[in-house]
Amino acid sequence: MKKILSILCATAMCATSIVPVYAKSASSPNAAFDTFLQEDFKETMEDDYTTMHSYLSNPEQYGIQASDVKVTLGSISYTKEDKKELNATIKKLKKFKRSSLNQTQQEIYDEYVASNTLAKKQMQAKYRYLPNIWSSSNGIQSVLANYFANFDMYSEDDVKAFIKLLKDTDRYTDDAIAFSKKQAQQGTLCFDYNDVMETINTTIKNKDQNEIYNNASQEIDALQLSETKTNKYKEQVQKALDTDYFPAYQTMKTELKKLKSKNNKATPITKQKNGLAYYKLLVEQNAGTTKSPNAILFDLANGCDDMITQMQSYDSSSTEAKTNFSSANEIMEFLKTKYTQDYPEIQMPNYEIQNLPEEQTSDNVVAYYVEPPFDSNDTNRIRFNAVDYGGDVTSLDTYMTFAHEGIPGHMYQANYNHQHLTYPIQHCFSEIAFTEGFAMLAEEQALGYLDDQLVSSDAKDMQIINDKFSYYLPATFDLMIHLRKLSKSEFVDQMKDMYDEDTLKDMYDSFCYEPCMYLPYAYGWYQLDSLRDKVKKALGDSYDNIEFIDTLLKYGVINFDIIRKNVNTYIAQKTGTES
């Protein structure tokens, strides 16, 4: 393959990263800020039931009366109340001087400011009808099924709430259709119609044997209620599925079919009015940094070129490497014995691997991790798409999938957070580039645990090179298509030496329907890889990967601008250059 940097970066500028100078921190916590964090957490949990239930198994422990929290699936878009609450939070934050906070509080403060500032920009009315709520990987048709199929019940009240939420599906779907009709009127409706319809049809087809009822039945049984109550609640679950949940999917099918003619063909979102400004906010959200999109494009294109150069130094004709694992559980048990070579040791949670039923499988999803509430000792779950990807558990891809979702990836990071973070609100922070980048780095580290006699060093290196290229390149294409507003024919013509026409057309459609889909994985990994290289270069033989990981994780899920500052501080401390 030829190098692509010259093609992709003709208009990209290399930006110098500027490390901000931060004031010294206070030696002890600011009591008023502690109070603010406690109150904001409580308000966040009380905002709606789904939020509270995702984070807490015992809300009363935090002064929250679950019975007072509204049980609803929420709204499709932000509301006036959402904007009002956000502005109130920003106003409260401005009252605190950063220098009056201790180190942990400053980290939280910085993440608050960054995430709230971004959210306020995204809530501008001019962007309201630009999002794709029918995303193939994370749209309503998939999110509802996954949410209900993984619903945990800690009390009888949760059973009642679950049934109420199922009944709310039709109202939520009606809101989604109304939103889509508004998009159709404004010319912003744009989603992969065939893929979404396939998901909806599969859900309807499997309504008589669905995972939602199976999971709910098991959860109700585990509560050990009376036989009368147990049977009553199961009957109510089935009735809600029959009268509300599955009819909602039929509504999706009927109404989206009516909108098919008004659904745009795959087109860069940047061609829409205000689309370029909105896309830049999407990039910031999915890359976890305020670096400009052009600078990110430059980085990833350079990364692609580097991977191509490295590919050319290996023998591409060698046979595919295999492991000797016989099951997914065996892979996880192996990883549990090895991760402490590179990661701080944690109290290992109980876990189980569950295969996805047919109605929840998708070519876009290999597996996903279901994080339990941070105040519980619930079993951690990994849902695996064995239908599409479970044919060969000896493949390196399968091994790395469980490193990504389990140990030392998502499951590890979540449980590190559960065991180390200071404030409950820290568990609510969401920076997808950090969490996905960390899991990609975990895949890379986990390859090193395999015996060289089983999987050679060259095979491991080639796997990493191919994987990086497989993420860097799509993310680069995405940026290129949207920033340059390329038509499909223009994109195919520019990249025709790399892939065949049909593949390029499929790529183009995917990136237009779901902007920034690869970016959290690609640029999250790229940034963590770059930071690790920087620390290794600075510390030489004294480099310690466990310390590096601890530096990344100790303040929770925060953005890369903050992480980069923390890594620079760590280097300064280790080298004695801290001012």
C-alpha positions, 0 to 999 in steps of 0.5 A: 500500500502506498503512503496516504499522508500526502493525500489525507493531510493536504489541508491539515495543519500540525498544531503544537500542544500547549500545556497550561500552567495550573495554580498550586492546589490546596493541602486539604479539601474545600468543604464547600466544594465537597458539599456542592459535589454531594448535592450535584450527585444527589440532584443528578440521581434524582433527575430520572430513574434510569440514571439512578438505577444505572449507578446505584443499587441502594440510593437510600444510602445517599439520601435519595428516596427512590419512590420520589424519582420519576420513572420514565425513559426520558426524552429524545432530545434535551429539554428546557429543564435540561438547559436550565439545570446545566446553566445552574451547575455552571453558575455554581462552578464559577463561584469556586476558585480553582486554587482553593481546591485540593488536587482531587477536587481540581481534577473533578473541577476541570472535568466538570468545566470541560464537559459542561462547556461542551454540553452547553454548546451542543444544546444550542437550538441550531443543532437540535435536529442534526443527531442520528437517533437511529444509529446502527450501533447505538440507535434507539432500536438497539439501545432499548433492547440492550437496556431491558435485557440487562436490567438488574432488580435489587428490590420489588420496587425495581420490578414495578419500575421495570414494568412501568418503563416497558409500558413507557416504550410506546410513548418514547417511540412516538416521541422518536418518530415525531423527532424524525418527522421534524428532521424529515421536514428540515432535510436532516433525516439521515440513517442506514434504513436497511440496517435499522429495519433489519434490527427492528424486524429481527426484534419483532420476529423473536418476540415469543422467545426474547431475552428481555422476558428471560432476564426479567424472570431470572431477576424476579426469581432471585428476589425470592418473593412469594409465589403469588407475587412472582407469578403476578410480576412475570405476567405483568412483564409479559403483558407490557411486552405484548401491549407496549414494547413490541407494538412500539417496534411495529410503530417504528417499522410502520412510521420509518417506512413512511419516512423512507423517501425523505431519508437522505442518502449518505451525505457528510453532516458538514453539508447541512446548515451548521453541520460543520460546527456541529461536527467539530463538537462531535469530534471534541466529544469523541476524541476527548480533547480540544485539539482541532479536528485538523490536528487530529487528522494530521496525527491519525494520518501520520499513524496510518503511514507509520503502520504501513511502513511497519507492515512492509517490514514483516512477512505478510504470507505467514499463517494466522496465529492461534491460541490454545484456549477452548472457551471464553471463560478460559481466556478470562481466567488466564488474563486474571492471572497475568494482568498484575504484570502491568496493572495495579492489582484490584479486588477481582469481581465475580463475572459471567459471560453471556451469549447474545440472543439472535435479536440482539446480534449485529455485525457492528457489535462483537461484545460489550461489557455491562457495568454494575452500579458502583455501590454494589458487588453485583456480578459483572457481565460481558455479552458476547455475539457468539452468533457472528463471532464465536466460531473460533475461540482460538483466534487472536481476535477473540482473545483480544476482545475479552481483554478489551471488554474484561481484564485488563480493559473495561471491566478492570477500569470500572472496578478500579474506579469502584475501588479507588475514586473519592466522590460518587459524582466521579462515577458519572463522568463519561469520556468515551475516548479515554475508556475505549482508548484504555481498552484498546491499550489493554488489548495491546498489553494482553498480547504480551501475556501469550507464550512466544512459543504459541504466538510468535513475537512477529505475530504479536507485532503484526496483530498490533500493527494491523489493529492500529491501522484498522482503526486509524484509517477509518477514523482518518477517512471519517475526518477527511470526508466530513471536513472536506465535504467529499461526495461519494464519487470524490472519496472513491476516486481519491482512495481507489488505490487502497480498496475496491469501489464497493468497499469504499462506498460502504465505508463512505455510507457508514461514516456519513450515517455515523460520524466519529464512530471509530474516533474514540477507539482510534484517537483514544488509543493513539493518545494513550500510546503517545503518552506511554512512549513519552513517559518511556522516553523520559524515564528510560530504565526506570519506566514502570507500567503499573505507575503509568496506568495508575497515573492514568486512572487515579482521578477517574474518567477524565478528558485527555487534556487533563490526562496529558497534564497529569502525565507531564506532572508525573514525569516531572516528579520522577525526573526531579524537574517539577518546579 
